[in-house]
Amino acid sequence: MTVTTQKGAPMETGRTASTMRVALREVRECAYRTLMAKGASNAEAQAAARQVLFAEVHYGTGLAALASWLRKGSWTLGALSYTRTETPEGKRYAVDPGSSCHALVHGVLLVDVASSGVGSEVLCNAVNHDSHLLDEALLNAAQVSGHTVVHRSAGASNRTTFATPDGELGTGFSSDAVIAPRTAPEAPYGSRFYTVDSAPQGDFVRCTEAERAARRVDLAHSGIQVDSAIWAELRAVAAGYLVGEA
């Protein structure tokens, strides 16, 4: 049974947004089918669907971010051009500034390359923090590599997200630092992904794996509320992915 409710919008507008309750499995499956319909491979769609589910479960941003990308994005962007150099800290991969990077399409790749060893880093154009689409990829890379993996943006705010091998996730703002790669990326790059032995210093909201697991268990029983209009939009695209009869 589908349960539809009304979620209040800001008081001054007097409007409400319709929401509905769906299972976590439905969110992941809808994201997967949507991405397959838009040209992603099976492996790419599975990884990106996990990113969408994580962001939706913990921040309520996954489905909206997916819908926004669908309106203007494409999975057929081609390979990223980059230059690899050796630095005193490790390997640096500088993506061509003219290449557009997106958390759904390139996020797992960017994070995996940056987590290949302590001192490794990837520089690229700005990748959004607010969608939280990269959080799942950062956590997975930290667990696999055994090191802390960080995404830091350019600009005076020092916007940063990091994940540690024990499952701690931090979102917030780094303190200024003078030792690369802890510094913010410089023009023409907007994002720096890098691997270090310890979490960055700064002002962060932190959560643990235990806290996230408790939320997943709760939502597995109760379901998760999603925006009805966005859900309908994604389901319409997902319907374009047809599974052959067994």
MDAnalysis code that builds the backbone (N, CA, C; Angstrom):
import MDAnalysis as mda
import numpy as np

u = mda.Universe.empty(738, n_residues=246, atom_resindex=np.repeat(np.arange(246), 3), trajectory=True)
u.add_TopologyAttr("name", ["N", "CA", "C"] * 246)
u.add_TopologyAttr("resid", np.arange(1, 247))
u.add_TopologyAttr("resname", ["MET", "THR", "VAL", "THR", "THR", "GLN", "LYS", "GLY", "ALA", "PRO", "MET", "GLU", "THR", "GLY", "ARG", "THR", "ALA", "SER", "THR", "MET", "ARG", "VAL", "ALA", "LEU", "ARG", "GLU", "VAL", "ARG", "GLU", "CYS", "ALA", "TYR", "ARG", "THR", "LEU", "MET", "ALA", "LYS", "GLY", "ALA", "SER", "ASN", "ALA", "GLU", "ALA", "GLN", "ALA", "ALA", "ALA", "ARG", "GLN", "VAL", "LEU", "PHE", "ALA", "GLU", "VAL", "HIS", "TYR", "GLY", "THR", "GLY", "LEU", "ALA", "ALA", "LEU", "ALA", "SER", "TRP", "LEU", "ARG", "LYS", "GLY", "SER", "TRP", "THR", "LEU", "GLY", "ALA", "LEU", "SER", "TYR", "THR", "ARG", "THR", "GLU", "THR", "PRO", "GLU", "GLY", "LYS", "ARG", "TYR", "ALA", "VAL", "ASP", "PRO", "GLY", "SER", "SER", "CYS", "HIS", "ALA", "LEU", "VAL", "HIS", "GLY", "VAL", "LEU", "LEU", "VAL", "ASP", "VAL", "ALA", "SER", "SER", "GLY", "VAL", "GLY", "SER", "GLU", "VAL", "LEU", "CYS", "ASN", "ALA", "VAL", "ASN", "HIS", "ASP", "SER", "HIS", "LEU", "LEU", "ASP", "GLU", "ALA", "LEU", "LEU", "ASN", "ALA", "ALA", "GLN", "VAL", "SER", "GLY", "HIS", "THR", "VAL", "VAL", "HIS", "ARG", "SER", "ALA", "GLY", "ALA", "SER", "ASN", "ARG", "THR", "THR", "PHE", "ALA", "THR", "PRO", "ASP", "GLY", "GLU", "LEU", "GLY", "THR", "GLY", "PHE", "SER", "SER", "ASP", "ALA", "VAL", "ILE", "ALA", "PRO", "ARG", "THR", "ALA", "PRO", "GLU", "ALA", "PRO", "TYR", "GLY", "SER", "ARG", "PHE", "TYR", "THR", "VAL", "ASP", "SER", "ALA", "PRO", "GLN", "GLY", "ASP", "PHE", "VAL", "ARG", "CYS", "THR", "GLU", "ALA", "GLU", "ARG", "ALA", "ALA", "ARG", "ARG", "VAL", "ASP", "LEU", "ALA", "HIS", "SER", "GLY", "ILE", "GLN", "VAL", "ASP", "SER", "ALA", "ILE", "TRP", "ALA", "GLU", "LEU", "ARG", "ALA", "VAL", "ALA", "ALA", "GLY", "TYR", "LEU", "VAL", "GLY", "GLU", "ALA"])
u.atoms.positions = np.array([
    [0.844, -1.200, 0.000],
    [0.000, 0.000, 0.000],
    [0.875, 1.243, 0.000],
    [0.510, 2.190, -0.817],
    [1.213, 3.475, -0.865],
    [0.557, 4.449, 0.092],
    [1.356, 5.065, 0.936],
    [0.839, 6.043, 1.883],
    [1.256, 7.424, 1.425],
    [0.303, 8.326, 1.199],
    [0.584, 9.684, 0.757],
    [0.256, 10.657, 1.867],
    [1.179, 11.584, 2.129],
    [0.980, 12.581, 3.174],
    [1.267, 13.951, 2.599],
    [1.119, 14.964, 3.440],
    [1.427, 16.330, 3.036],
    [2.561, 16.859, 3.891],
    [3.614, 17.330, 3.260],
    [4.754, 17.899, 3.975],
    [4.711, 19.408, 3.839],
    [4.731, 20.121, 4.950],
    [4.597, 21.564, 4.912],
    [5.777, 22.257, 4.290],
    [5.532, 23.232, 3.440],
    [6.569, 24.084, 2.861],
    [6.760, 25.277, 3.780],
    [7.713, 26.181, 3.508],
    [7.891, 27.362, 4.352],
    [6.574, 28.097, 4.577],
    [6.377, 28.605, 5.799],
    [5.090, 29.146, 6.208],
    [4.619, 30.288, 5.314],
    [5.556, 31.108, 4.825],
    [5.128, 32.275, 4.074],
    [4.496, 31.908, 2.731],
    [4.776, 30.706, 2.207],
    [4.209, 30.333, 0.918],
    [2.806, 29.757, 1.067],
    [2.547, 29.109, 2.196],
    [1.244, 28.501, 2.402],
    [1.027, 27.265, 1.554],
    [2.095, 26.727, 0.907],
    [1.952, 25.577, 0.046],
    [2.439, 24.317, 0.752],
    [2.003, 23.177, 0.266],
    [2.464, 21.907, 0.796],
    [2.991, 21.055, -0.337],
    [3.917, 20.169, 0.000],
    [4.473, 19.238, -0.973],
    [3.987, 17.848, -0.630],
    [3.440, 17.151, -1.590],
    [2.934, 15.810, -1.367],
    [4.087, 14.821, -1.264],
    [4.028, 13.950, -0.266],
    [5.043, 12.917, -0.109],
    [4.376, 11.556, -0.042],
    [5.172, 10.518, -0.251],
    [4.676, 9.156, -0.151],
    [5.742, 8.290, 0.488],
    [5.312, 7.209, 1.094],
    [6.236, 6.323, 1.793],
    [6.534, 5.105, 0.923],
    [7.817, 4.841, 0.713],
    [8.231, 3.699, -0.098],
    [9.301, 2.912, 0.658],
    [9.553, 1.688, 0.209],
    [10.577, 0.854, 0.818],
    [11.958, 1.261, 0.322],
    [12.983, 1.017, 1.137],
    [14.353, 1.310, 0.726],
    [14.708, 0.557, -0.550],
    [14.239, -0.677, -0.655],
    [14.502, -1.465, -1.855],
    [13.943, -0.777, -3.092],
    [12.788, -0.138, -2.961],
    [12.178, 0.549, -4.099],
    [13.012, 1.750, -4.538],
    [13.589, 2.447, -3.583],
    [14.437, 3.597, -3.925],
    [15.644, 3.135, -4.722],
    [16.313, 2.097, -4.226],
    [17.504, 1.595, -4.925],
    [17.138, 1.050, -6.303],
    [16.052, 0.299, -6.388],
    [15.659, -0.290, -7.668],
    [15.249, 0.778, -8.679],
    [14.515, 1.798, -8.217],
    [14.105, 2.873, -9.118],
    [15.319, 3.622, -9.645],
    [16.279, 3.915, -8.768],
    [17.497, 4.610, -9.200],
    [18.267, 3.758, -10.196],
    [18.388, 2.473, -9.908],
    [19.115, 1.570, -10.802],
    [18.474, 1.529, -12.183],
    [17.183, 1.331, -12.244],
    [16.492, 1.246, -13.528],
    [16.557, 2.573, -14.287],
    [16.461, 3.662, -13.562],
    [16.553, 4.975, -14.191],
    [17.912, 5.161, -14.853],
    [18.964, 4.803, -14.157],
    [20.317, 4.970, -14.680],
    [20.590, 4.021, -15.845],
    [20.067, 2.799, -15.759],
    [20.211, 1.873, -16.875],
    [19.505, 2.408, -18.118],
    [18.333, 3.003, -17.910],
    [17.585, 3.570, -19.032],
    [18.327, 4.732, -19.671],
    [19.214, 5.383, -18.909],
    [19.959, 6.530, -19.423],
    [21.364, 6.168, -19.914],
    [21.651, 4.867, -20.022],
    [22.897, 4.461, -20.657],
    [23.997, 3.956, -19.760],
    [23.776, 3.878, -18.451],
    [24.807, 3.360, -17.555],
    [24.939, 1.850, -17.735],
    [26.131, 1.331, -17.497],
    [26.320, -0.113, -17.491],
    [25.737, -0.682, -16.199],
    [25.651, -2.000, -16.126],
    [25.106, -2.626, -14.921],
    [25.915, -2.241, -13.684],
    [27.238, -2.338, -13.782],
    [28.083, -2.014, -12.631],
    [27.977, -0.538, -12.267],
    [27.966, 0.337, -13.274],
    [27.858, 1.772, -13.011],
    [26.522, 2.102, -12.353],
    [25.453, 1.503, -12.858],
    [24.122, 1.781, -12.314],
    [23.998, 1.278, -10.882],
    [24.581, 0.125, -10.596],
    [24.513, -0.401, -9.231],
    [25.251, 0.513, -8.262],
    [26.451, 0.957, -8.641],
    [27.227, 1.831, -7.765],
    [26.515, 3.163, -7.560],
    [26.008, 3.759, -8.642],
    [25.333, 5.051, -8.531],
    [24.028, 4.927, -7.752],
    [23.322, 3.801, -7.894],
    [22.082, 3.598, -7.141],
    [22.360, 3.539, -5.644],
    [23.489, 2.945, -5.267],
    [23.868, 2.942, -3.848],
    [24.150, 4.356, -3.362],
    [24.767, 5.166, -4.197],
    [25.019, 6.562, -3.842],
    [23.699, 7.306, -3.612],
    [22.749, 7.096, -4.518],
    [21.447, 7.762, -4.402],
    [20.724, 7.318, -3.134],
    [20.719, 6.015, -2.864],
    [20.029, 5.500, -1.688],
    [20.639, 6.053, -0.409],
    [21.969, 6.061, -0.327],
    [22.636, 6.588, 0.870],
    [22.246, 8.039, 1.107],
    [22.322, 8.851, 0.060],
    [22.004, 10.277, 0.211],
    [20.544, 10.481, 0.586],
    [19.660, 9.653, 0.058],
    [18.235, 9.793, 0.376],
    [17.944, 9.367, 1.811],
    [18.543, 8.272, 2.239],
    [18.302, 7.752, 3.592],
    [18.800, 8.721, 4.654],
    [19.990, 9.269, 4.465],
    [20.621, 10.040, 5.538],
    [20.457, 11.553, 5.409],
    [20.120, 12.032, 4.204],
    [19.998, 13.485, 4.019],
    [18.749, 13.902, 3.260],
    [18.032, 12.953, 2.678],
    [16.848, 13.292, 1.904],
    [17.147, 14.003, 0.608],
    [18.356, 13.815, 0.055],
    [18.777, 14.558, -1.135],
    [18.985, 13.680, -2.367],
    [19.016, 12.365, -2.208],
    [19.422, 11.477, -3.286],
    [18.525, 11.514, -4.504],
    [17.221, 11.383, -4.300],
    [16.300, 11.333, -5.430],
    [16.216, 12.680, -6.144],
    [16.215, 13.766, -5.389],
    [16.186, 15.097, -6.008],
    [17.447, 15.333, -6.830],
    [18.605, 14.892, -6.317],
    [19.856, 15.058, -7.054],
    [19.843, 14.214, -8.325],
    [19.304, 13.010, -8.236],
    [19.200, 12.157, -9.417],
    [18.277, 12.782, -10.455],
    [17.133, 13.283, -10.016],
    [16.187, 13.909, -10.945],
    [16.807, 15.130, -11.606],
    [17.556, 15.934, -10.844],
    [18.205, 17.116, -11.393],
    [19.218, 16.726, -12.461],
    [19.994, 15.681, -12.192],
    [20.974, 15.230, -13.178],
    [20.288, 14.711, -14.440],
    [19.170, 13.990, -14.279],
    [18.483, 13.421, -15.434],
    [18.005, 14.493, -16.403],
    [17.675, 15.669, -15.891],
    [17.133, 16.727, -16.754],
    [18.198, 17.336, -17.661],
    [19.480, 17.156, -17.309],
    [20.519, 17.818, -18.112],
    [21.772, 16.975, -18.307],
    [21.858, 15.802, -17.665],
    [23.069, 15.010, -17.725],
    [22.997, 13.875, -18.720],
    [24.141, 13.247, -18.922],
    [24.235, 12.104, -19.821],
    [25.315, 11.176, -19.307],
    [25.099, 9.871, -19.461],
    [26.123, 8.921, -19.047],
    [27.179, 8.724, -20.122],
    [26.932, 9.245, -21.299],
    [27.850, 9.044, -22.417],
    [28.755, 10.260, -22.611],
    [29.443, 10.647, -21.528],
    [30.314, 11.817, -21.582],
    [31.713, 11.480, -22.086],
    [32.039, 10.196, -22.170],
    [33.372, 9.809, -22.617],
    [34.376, 9.801, -21.473],
    [35.576, 9.315, -21.768],
    [36.622, 9.207, -20.751],
    [37.138, 10.584, -20.346],
    [37.597, 10.681, -19.109],
    [38.180, 11.921, -18.623],
    [39.657, 11.996, -19.027],
    [40.059, 13.132, -19.562],
    [41.469, 13.363, -19.870],
    [42.163, 13.874, -18.607],
    [43.372, 13.390, -18.352],
    [44.080, 13.804, -17.137],
    [45.581, 13.748, -17.361],
    [46.308, 14.395, -16.462],
    [47.768, 14.346, -16.452],
    [48.219, 13.780, -15.113],
    [49.088, 12.774, -15.156],
    [49.593, 12.187, -13.916],
    [51.024, 12.641, -13.673],
    [51.287, 13.090, -12.463],
    [52.636, 13.509, -12.090],
    [52.981, 12.919, -10.726],
    [54.274, 12.851, -10.439],
    [54.760, 12.400, -9.129],
    [55.094, 13.627, -8.287],
    [54.574, 13.665, -7.071],
    [54.871, 14.751, -6.141],
    [55.600, 14.160, -4.941],
    [56.180, 14.989, -4.068],
    [56.833, 14.452, -2.871],
    [55.876, 13.632, -1.999],
    [54.572, 13.926, -2.090],
    [53.593, 13.218, -1.266],
    [53.102, 11.925, -1.914],
    [53.072, 11.886, -3.260],
    [52.541, 10.711, -3.945],
    [52.141, 11.050, -5.373],
    [51.170, 10.322, -5.899],
    [50.725, 10.521, -7.279],
    [49.630, 11.576, -7.340],
    [49.739, 12.458, -8.337],
    [48.715, 13.485, -8.559],
    [48.091, 13.264, -9.942],
    [46.774, 13.238, -9.960],
    [46.025, 13.098, -11.207],
    [45.226, 14.385, -11.402],
    [45.624, 15.161, -12.392],
    [44.953, 16.431, -12.669],
    [44.066, 16.252, -13.893],
    [42.760, 16.276, -13.667],
    [41.802, 16.101, -14.744],
    [41.753, 17.378, -15.578],
    [41.637, 17.222, -16.885],
    [41.525, 18.369, -17.780],
    [40.426, 19.298, -17.274],
    [40.744, 20.574, -16.990],
    [39.732, 21.500, -16.461],
    [38.505, 21.645, -17.354],
    [38.647, 21.299, -18.625],
    [37.506, 21.383, -19.524],
    [36.567, 20.204, -19.421],
    [36.965, 19.181, -18.675],
    [36.127, 17.998, -18.499],
    [35.144, 18.213, -17.355],
    [33.878, 17.950, -17.617],
    [32.850, 18.108, -16.585],
    [32.745, 16.837, -15.761],
    [32.880, 16.957, -14.447],
    [32.781, 15.807, -13.552],
    [31.491, 15.896, -12.746],
    [30.831, 14.759, -12.562],
    [29.612, 14.725, -11.774],
    [29.693, 13.580, -10.783],
    [29.136, 13.790, -9.595],
    [29.228, 12.792, -8.531],
    [28.651, 11.447, -8.932],
    [27.556, 11.444, -9.706],
    [26.937, 10.181, -10.111],
    [27.768, 9.458, -11.156],
    [28.244, 10.184, -12.149],
    [28.928, 9.567, -13.280],
    [30.382, 9.260, -12.961],
    [31.059, 10.179, -12.287],
    [32.500, 10.054, -12.090],
    [32.911, 9.901, -10.625],
    [31.979, 10.063, -9.703],
    [32.354, 10.109, -8.296],
    [33.130, 8.905, -7.814],
    [32.647, 7.704, -8.101],
    [33.332, 6.490, -7.643],
    [34.728, 6.407, -8.241],
    [34.866, 6.736, -9.528],
    [36.176, 6.702, -10.184],
    [37.141, 7.689, -9.539],
    [36.710, 8.933, -9.338],
    [37.574, 9.955, -8.755],
    [38.046, 9.552, -7.364],
    [37.124, 9.031, -6.564],
    [37.452, 8.650, -5.194],
    [38.370, 7.434, -5.178],
    [38.091, 6.448, -6.024],
    [38.920, 5.242, -6.050],
    [40.360, 5.562, -6.461],
    [40.535, 6.426, -7.457],
    [41.889, 6.796, -7.891],
    [42.611, 7.540, -6.777],
    [41.904, 8.445, -6.111],
    [42.526, 9.226, -5.037],
    [42.882, 8.372, -3.837],
    [42.208, 7.239, -3.662],
    [42.443, 6.397, -2.483],
    [43.427, 5.277, -2.758],
    [44.191, 5.387, -3.848],
    [45.129, 4.320, -4.200],
    [46.340, 4.257, -3.272],
    [46.569, 5.306, -2.485],
    [47.659, 5.295, -1.529],
    [47.765, 6.628, -0.812],
    [48.359, 6.636, 0.376],
    [48.524, 7.879, 1.121],
    [49.354, 8.857, 0.291],
    [48.879, 10.076, 0.164],
    [49.548, 11.078, -0.637],
    [48.985, 11.204, -2.035],
    [48.191, 10.234, -2.467],
    [47.566, 10.318, -3.783],
    [46.478, 11.382, -3.771],
    [46.290, 12.043, -4.911],
    [45.252, 13.057, -4.999],
    [44.748, 13.180, -6.426],
    [43.508, 13.639, -6.543],
    [42.883, 13.919, -7.824],
    [42.385, 15.352, -7.792],
    [42.717, 16.128, -8.810],
    [42.230, 17.492, -8.967],
    [41.272, 17.532, -10.147],
    [40.126, 18.182, -9.977],
    [39.151, 18.251, -11.068],
    [38.263, 19.473, -10.872],
    [37.331, 19.663, -11.796],
    [36.415, 20.781, -11.628],
    [35.501, 20.504, -10.435],
    [34.780, 21.501, -9.974],
    [34.030, 21.393, -8.722],
    [32.978, 20.297, -8.775],
    [32.976, 19.448, -7.748],
    [31.961, 18.412, -7.576],
    [31.170, 18.760, -6.319],
    [29.860, 18.724, -6.422],
    [28.981, 19.223, -5.369],
    [29.041, 18.399, -4.080],
    [29.073, 19.083, -2.935],
    [28.985, 18.434, -1.627],
    [27.542, 18.275, -1.167],
    [26.706, 19.261, -1.469],
    [25.389, 19.345, -0.844],
    [24.458, 18.194, -1.193],
    [24.657, 17.565, -2.348],
    [23.807, 16.435, -2.721],
    [24.123, 15.196, -1.891],
    [25.316, 15.140, -1.313],
    [25.799, 13.992, -0.536],
    [25.899, 12.720, -1.374],
    [25.941, 12.855, -2.701],
    [26.067, 11.690, -3.561],
    [27.441, 11.036, -3.456],
    [28.444, 11.776, -2.978],
    [29.787, 11.217, -2.870],
    [30.045, 10.512, -1.541],
    [29.173, 10.694, -0.568],
    [29.453, 10.196, 0.780],
    [29.643, 8.680, 0.809],
    [28.756, 7.955, 0.114],
    [28.847, 6.492, 0.108],
    [30.139, 6.037, -0.533],
    [30.544, 6.701, -1.622],
    [31.791, 6.354, -2.308],
    [33.004, 6.620, -1.413],
    [32.999, 7.728, -0.691],
    [34.098, 8.042, 0.220],
    [34.209, 7.003, 1.331],
    [33.081, 6.616, 1.910],
    [33.082, 5.616, 2.975],
    [33.597, 4.275, 2.470],
    [33.148, 3.874, 1.305],
    [33.570, 2.593, 0.746],
    [35.069, 2.607, 0.449],
    [35.569, 3.699, -0.121],
    [36.992, 3.797, -0.449],
    [37.847, 3.793, 0.815],
    [37.388, 4.468, 1.857],
    [38.142, 4.491, 3.119],
    [38.221, 3.106, 3.732],
    [37.127, 2.379, 3.680],
    [37.112, 1.031, 4.245],
    [38.030, 0.097, 3.466],
    [37.983, 0.177, 2.144],
    [38.800, -0.701, 1.304],
    [40.284, -0.356, 1.414],
    [40.609, 0.940, 1.410],
    [42.013, 1.357, 1.405],
    [42.651, 1.325, 2.793],
    [41.817, 1.443, 3.817],
    [42.361, 1.515, 5.175],
    [42.898, 2.879, 5.543],
    [42.537, 3.903, 4.754],
    [43.001, 5.268, 5.003],
    [41.821, 6.236, 4.966],
    [42.060, 7.436, 5.465],
    [41.043, 8.480, 5.411],
    [41.042, 9.105, 4.019],
    [39.842, 9.224, 3.440],
    [39.696, 9.787, 2.095],
    [38.897, 11.079, 2.214],
    [39.382, 12.132, 1.554],
    [38.850, 13.481, 1.755],
    [38.471, 14.111, 0.422],
    [37.371, 14.858, 0.433],
    [37.000, 15.708, -0.701],
    [36.951, 17.134, -0.185],
    [37.823, 17.985, -0.708],
    [37.880, 19.382, -0.276],
    [37.687, 20.294, -1.476],
    [36.865, 21.332, -1.308],
    [36.539, 22.243, -2.396],
    [37.352, 23.532, -2.308],
    [37.421, 24.208, -3.453],
    [38.081, 25.506, -3.500],
    [37.222, 26.564, -2.822],
    [37.837, 27.692, -2.507],
    [37.077, 28.784, -1.917],
    [37.414, 28.995, -0.455],
    [37.096, 30.177, 0.034],
    [37.450, 30.563, 1.404],
    [36.740, 29.724, 2.454],
    [35.589, 29.087, 2.100],
    [34.845, 28.317, 3.098],
    [35.514, 26.997, 3.447],
    [36.436, 26.508, 2.568],
    [37.119, 25.238, 2.819],
    [36.141, 24.085, 3.018],
    [35.094, 24.045, 2.215],
    [34.083, 22.995, 2.333],
    [34.725, 21.624, 2.146],
    [34.426, 20.695, 3.063],
    [35.110, 19.404, 3.091],
    [34.177, 18.286, 3.541],
    [34.336, 17.123, 2.931],
    [33.709, 15.889, 3.404],
    [34.801, 14.841, 3.509],
    [34.819, 14.059, 4.603],
    [35.828, 13.019, 4.742],
    [35.210, 11.745, 5.307],
    [35.878, 10.620, 5.049],
    [35.457, 9.328, 5.590],
    [36.683, 8.600, 6.109],
    [36.533, 7.912, 7.233],
    [37.636, 7.182, 7.845],
    [37.404, 5.674, 7.712],
    [38.459, 4.863, 7.859],
    [38.308, 3.416, 7.717],
    [37.341, 2.789, 8.705],
    [37.157, 3.418, 9.874],
    [36.241, 2.848, 10.861],
    [34.796, 3.313, 10.664],
    [34.536, 4.022, 9.557],
    [33.162, 4.361, 9.222],
    [32.693, 5.721, 9.685],
    [33.584, 6.550, 10.219],
    [33.170, 7.899, 10.589],
    [33.070, 8.755, 9.328],
    [32.005, 9.537, 9.233],
    [31.799, 10.445, 8.113],
    [31.684, 11.856, 8.664],
    [32.454, 12.777, 8.093],
    [32.407, 14.158, 8.541],
    [32.086, 15.091, 7.391],
    [31.179, 16.023, 7.623],
    [30.851, 17.035, 6.621],
    [30.944, 18.404, 7.283],
    [31.604, 19.329, 6.611],
    [31.735, 20.660, 7.197],
    [32.825, 21.451, 6.522],
    [33.747, 21.991, 7.350],
    [34.715, 22.957, 6.842],
    [36.082, 22.692, 7.455],
    [37.092, 22.565, 6.590],
    [38.457, 22.329, 7.047],
    [39.081, 23.603, 7.599],
    [40.019, 23.418, 8.518],
    [40.861, 24.527, 8.940],
    [41.886, 24.786, 7.849],
    [42.406, 26.009, 7.811],
    [43.471, 26.311, 6.861],
    [44.697, 25.453, 7.180],
    [45.348, 24.962, 6.139],
    [46.566, 24.175, 6.325],
    [47.553, 24.546, 5.233],
    [48.818, 24.365, 5.508],
    [49.835, 24.810, 4.556],
    [50.507, 23.642, 3.838],
    [50.217, 22.422, 4.239],
    [50.880, 21.265, 3.651],
    [49.938, 20.581, 2.670],
    [50.321, 20.520, 1.384],
    [49.521, 19.811, 0.376],
    [49.516, 18.316, 0.719],
    [48.437, 17.592, 0.425],
    [47.254, 18.058, -0.298],
    [46.125, 18.541, 0.605],
    [46.442, 18.863, 1.872],
    [45.383, 19.308, 2.783],
    [44.873, 20.706, 2.445],
    [45.602, 21.421, 1.631],
    [45.158, 22.748, 1.220],
    [44.004, 22.641, 0.226],
    [43.264, 23.737, 0.091],
    [42.182, 23.772, -0.893],
    [42.774, 23.801, -2.295],
    [42.059, 23.242, -3.283],
    [42.573, 23.282, -4.654],
    [42.619, 24.709, -5.189],
    [43.580, 24.961, -6.052],
    [43.712, 26.284, -6.659],
    [43.182, 26.258, -8.083],
    [42.824, 27.436, -8.597],
    [42.319, 27.569, -9.968],
    [43.313, 26.920, -10.935],
    [42.785, 26.228, -11.954],
    [41.390, 26.180, -12.396],
    [40.583, 25.037, -11.785],
    [41.084, 24.412, -10.720],
    [40.397, 23.246, -10.156],
    [39.466, 23.655, -9.027],
    [38.351, 22.934, -8.921],
    [37.367, 23.252, -7.893],
    [37.277, 22.225, -6.795],
    [37.781, 21.001, -7.044],
    [37.724, 19.930, -6.047],
    [39.045, 19.202, -5.968],
    [39.419, 18.809, -4.749],
    [40.596, 17.973, -4.534],
    [40.160, 16.753, -3.720],
    [40.442, 15.575, -4.245],
    [40.232, 14.326, -3.528],
    [41.602, 13.806, -3.127],
    [41.772, 13.421, -1.862],
    [43.087, 12.944, -1.449],
    [42.972, 11.955, -0.292],
    [44.059, 11.234, -0.068],
    [44.119, 10.192, 0.945],
    [45.207, 10.513, 1.960],
    [44.858, 10.401, 3.245],
    [45.792, 10.711, 4.330],
    [45.606, 9.690, 5.448],
    [46.447, 9.801, 6.472],
    [46.382, 8.858, 7.590],
    [45.365, 9.259, 8.653],
    [45.001, 10.534, 8.713],
    [44.091, 10.976, 9.772],
    [43.096, 12.000, 9.223],
    [41.993, 12.165, 9.925],
    [40.943, 13.081, 9.494],
    [41.423, 14.531, 9.560],
    [40.924, 15.376, 8.674],
    [41.322, 16.791, 8.700],
    [40.788, 17.488, 9.942],
    [41.438, 18.574, 10.309],
    [40.968, 19.405, 11.411],
    [39.989, 20.440, 10.880],
    [39.009, 20.807, 11.705],
    [38.047, 21.809, 11.276],
    [36.733, 21.678, 12.028],
    [35.699, 22.265, 11.464],
    [34.371, 22.275, 12.061],
    [33.491, 21.304, 11.273],
    [33.223, 20.114, 11.848],
    [32.515, 19.056, 11.128],
    [31.337, 18.503, 11.922],
    [30.288, 18.154, 11.203],
    [29.226, 17.327, 11.751],
    [29.609, 15.891, 11.439],
    [29.701, 15.068, 12.456],
    [30.205, 13.711, 12.285],
    [29.127, 12.681, 12.601],
    [29.174, 11.555, 11.901],
    [28.293, 10.437, 12.226],
    [29.085, 9.147, 12.108],
    [28.639, 8.131, 12.839],
    [29.335, 6.852, 12.875],
    [28.550, 5.797, 12.103],
    [29.201, 4.687, 11.825],
    [28.539, 3.582, 11.141],
    [27.386, 3.047, 11.990],
    [27.571, 3.008, 13.308],
    [26.512, 2.511, 14.189],
    [25.268, 3.395, 14.103],
    [25.460, 4.694, 14.062],
    [24.335, 5.615, 13.947],
    [23.610, 5.444, 12.619],
    [24.377, 5.288, 11.551],
    [23.751, 5.107, 10.241],
    [23.037, 3.761, 10.145],
    [23.629, 2.727, 10.745],
    [23.008, 1.406, 10.723],
    [21.667, 1.430, 11.449],
    [21.613, 2.148, 12.574],
    [20.358, 2.242, 13.323],
    [19.281, 2.929, 12.494],
    [19.656, 3.945, 11.739],
    [18.675, 4.621, 10.890],
    [18.196, 3.703, 9.770],
    [19.112, 2.949, 9.171],
    [18.707, 2.034, 8.106],
    [17.755, 0.972, 8.619],
    [18.004, 0.470, 9.814],
    [17.112, -0.534, 10.401],
    [15.733, 0.057, 10.635],
    [15.699, 1.274, 11.145],
    [14.422, 1.937, 11.405],
    [13.634, 2.134, 10.114],
    [14.306, 2.612, 9.081],
    [13.616, 2.873, 7.815],
    [13.259, 1.585, 7.083],
    [14.025, 0.521, 7.337],
    [13.686, -0.759, 6.724],
    [12.338, -1.258, 7.214],
    [11.984, -0.894, 8.432],
    [10.691, -1.297, 8.993],
    [9.578, -0.310, 8.638],
    [9.894, 0.981, 8.673],
    [8.847, 1.995, 8.504],
    [8.717, 2.502, 7.079],
    [9.759, 2.313, 6.237],
    [9.770, 2.917, 4.909],
    [10.297, 4.344, 4.986],
    [10.520, 4.952, 3.841],
    [11.071, 6.289, 3.780],
    [10.151, 7.204, 2.987],
    [9.942, 8.411, 3.481],
    [9.081, 9.369, 2.787],
    [9.865, 10.065, 1.686],
    [9.265, 10.094, 0.489],
    [9.901, 10.748, -0.653],
    [8.914, 11.709, -1.286],
    [9.441, 12.671, -2.027],
    [8.607, 13.633, -2.722],
    [7.834, 12.928, -3.843],
    [6.524, 13.052, -3.833],
    [5.689, 12.323, -4.790],
    [5.965, 12.724, -6.232],
    [6.152, 14.018, -6.488],
    [6.373, 14.487, -7.855],
    [7.709, 13.977, -8.392],
    [8.758, 14.035, -7.561],
    [10.065, 13.540, -7.986],
    [10.016, 12.035, -8.201],
    [9.313, 11.344, -7.319],
    [9.186, 9.893, -7.446],
    [8.493, 9.523, -8.761],
    [7.440, 10.236, -9.090],
    [6.721, 9.966, -10.336],
    [7.604, 10.256, -11.542],
    [8.390, 11.330, -11.472],
    [9.291, 11.686, -12.565],
    [10.328, 10.586, -12.800],
    [10.902, 10.080, -11.721],
    [11.913, 9.039, -11.848],
    [11.309, 7.719, -12.314],
    [10.138, 7.384, -11.807],
    [9.485, 6.144, -12.225],
    [9.173, 6.162, -13.718],
    [8.826, 7.320, -14.239],
    [8.523, 7.425, -15.664],
    [9.770, 7.131, -16.498],
    [10.926, 7.625, -16.046],
    [12.171, 7.339, -16.758],
    [12.554, 5.873, -16.588],
    [12.401, 5.358, -15.372],
    [12.754, 3.965, -15.091],
    [11.948, 2.992, -15.936],
    [10.746, 3.384, -16.288],
    [9.903, 2.516, -17.114],
    [10.512, 2.271, -18.487],
    [11.475, 3.092, -18.891],
    [12.141, 2.895, -20.167],
    [13.161, 1.773, -20.149],
    [13.473, 1.257, -18.962],
    [14.391, 0.132, -18.858],
    [13.561, -1.133, -18.816],
    [13.602, -1.903, -19.859],
    [12.749, -3.087, -19.971],
    [13.565, -4.337, -19.714],
    [13.024, -5.189, -18.874],
    [13.687, -6.463, -18.560],
    [13.031, -7.557, -19.382],
    [13.811, -8.292, -20.144],
    [13.261, -9.350, -20.993],
    [12.623, -10.465, -20.170],
    [11.668, -11.142, -20.744],
    [11.009, -12.253, -20.066],
    [12.005, -13.379, -19.838],
    [11.907, -14.016, -18.682],
    [12.812, -15.125, -18.353],
    [12.443, -16.341, -19.186],
])
